[in-house]
């Protein structure tokens, strides 16, 4: 089992109640559920930050397109999507 550290967090009474409910309903410990929730949050936030950093690097390297060109591309994509059936 990988080494772990302990982290204390503050929860509102409502959040604590919901956590207790989920833990009892799923037969999982509150610690396990908290760790899973934090892991999901960290993965999602890290992906967002990496995307922002990549975009900033592209801007710094001059890899940009004019605003109007970007808007035309977005409008075309929206128009094409609107023509597709919802079942796709």
TORZA-811064 format. One record per residue (C-alpha): residue number from 1; residue in three letters; x, y, z. Coordinates in Angstrom, 1 decimal. Last residue first. Layout:
BEGIN
   n res   east  north     up
 NUM ALA      X      Y      Z
...
! end
This chain:
BEGIN
   n res   east  north     up
  88 UNK  -25.8   11.0  -33.0
  87 UNK  -29.5   10.8  -31.8
  86 UNK  -30.0   14.5  -31.7
  85 UNK  -30.0   14.8  -35.5
  84 UNK  -27.2   17.0  -36.9
  83 UNK  -28.1   20.4  -38.4
  82 UNK  -27.5   22.2  -35.1
  81 UNK  -24.0   20.7  -34.9
  80 UNK  -23.1   22.1  -38.3
  79 UNK  -24.3   25.6  -37.3
  78 UNK  -22.4   25.4  -34.0
  77 UNK  -19.2   24.3  -35.8
  76 UNK  -19.6   27.1  -38.4
  75 UNK  -20.2   29.7  -35.7
  74 UNK  -17.1   28.5  -33.8
  73 UNK  -15.0   28.7  -37.0
  72 UNK  -16.3   32.2  -37.8
  71 UNK  -15.6   33.3  -34.2
  70 UNK  -12.0   32.0  -34.4
  69 UNK  -11.4   33.9  -37.7
  68 UNK  -12.9   37.0  -36.1
  67 UNK  -10.6   36.8  -33.1
  66 UNK   -7.4   36.5  -35.2
  65 UNK   -5.5   33.2  -34.8
  64 UNK   -2.8   32.5  -32.3
  63 UNK    0.5   30.6  -32.1
  62 UNK    2.6   33.6  -31.3
  61 UNK    5.0   31.6  -29.0
  60 UNK    3.7   33.5  -26.0
  59 UNK    0.1   32.6  -27.0
  58 UNK    1.0   29.0  -27.4
  57 UNK    2.7   29.0  -24.0
  56 UNK   -0.4   30.6  -22.4
  55 UNK   -2.6   28.0  -24.0
  54 UNK   -0.4   25.2  -22.7
  53 UNK   -0.5   26.7  -19.2
  52 UNK   -4.3   27.0  -19.3
  51 UNK   -4.6   23.4  -20.4
  50 UNK   -2.2   22.2  -17.7
  49 UNK   -4.3   24.2  -15.1
  48 UNK   -7.5   22.6  -16.3
  47 UNK   -6.0   19.1  -16.2
  46 UNK   -4.6   19.7  -12.7
  45 UNK   -8.1   20.9  -11.6
  44 UNK   -9.8   17.7  -12.8
  43 UNK   -7.1   15.4  -11.4
  42 UNK   -7.0   17.2   -8.0
  41 UNK  -10.8   17.2   -7.7
  40 UNK  -11.0   13.5   -8.4
  39 UNK   -8.3   12.8   -5.9
  38 UNK  -10.0   15.0   -3.3
  37 UNK  -13.3   13.1   -3.7
  36 UNK  -11.5    9.7   -3.5
  35 UNK   -9.6   10.7   -0.4
  34 UNK  -12.8   12.0    1.3
  33 UNK  -14.6    8.8    0.4
  32 UNK  -11.8    6.7    1.9
  31 UNK  -11.6    8.8    5.0
  30 UNK  -15.4    8.7    5.5
  29 UNK  -15.1    4.9    5.4
  28 UNK  -17.0    2.9    2.9
  27 UNK  -20.1    0.8    3.6
  26 UNK  -21.9    2.5    0.6
  25 UNK  -24.9    3.6    2.5
  24 UNK  -23.1    4.3    5.8
  23 UNK  -20.3    6.3    4.1
  22 UNK  -22.8    8.1    1.9
  21 UNK  -25.0    9.1    4.9
  20 UNK  -22.0   10.1    7.0
  19 UNK  -20.7   12.3    4.1
  18 UNK  -24.1   13.9    3.7
  17 UNK  -24.2   14.7    7.5
  16 UNK  -20.7   16.1    7.4
  15 UNK  -21.6   18.3    4.4
  14 UNK  -24.7   19.5    6.3
  13 UNK  -22.7   20.2    9.4
  12 UNK  -20.2   22.2    7.4
  11 UNK  -16.9   20.5    6.8
  10 UNK  -13.4   21.5    8.0
   9 UNK  -10.5   19.5    6.7
   8 UNK   -7.6   17.6    8.4
   7 UNK   -5.1   15.9    6.2
   6 UNK   -3.2   12.7    7.1
   5 UNK   -0.4   11.4    4.9
   4 UNK   -0.3    8.3    2.8
   3 UNK    2.4    5.8    1.9
   2 UNK    1.4    3.4   -0.9
   1 UNK    0.0    0.0    0.0
! end
